[in-house]
Amino acid sequence: MFLCGDIGGTYSRLKLYMNTNKKLENYEVLYSKKYVNNDYDQFDEILTNFIQDTNLESFNCISLACAGPIIDNKVKFSNISWTIDKEHIEKTYSIKVFLINEFDFCSHSSYIKAFQETL
């Protein structure tokens, strides 16, 4: 199981996925939730709530597509006072974290989809 997130300036969307046979088309969404960012002081509060809601003690990794540049493994948002720090989340939650800019994520996803369709 792994957690993916689309972390924008207005909303954060988190989903918990599971895949048993590692084929892209067989990923199953186990839990999904959308949060209004202005209701929280920092992203950590959202992540903690999501983890509590799922009743899971751990998952394989967290991958976050963020609306902002990633510099030194941190994302600072322009319209909210948040900073997401990769190392802080890894230490706090004892989990591997991957941060990617949302536009970079879209370009990588498009490439993978196009490659699959040519097979």
Helices and strands as residue ranges (DSSP letters): E 2-7, E 11-18, G 24-26, E 28-36, G 37-39, H 43-54, E 61-66, E 70-71, E 74-76, E 83-85, H 86-93, E 96-101, H 102-118
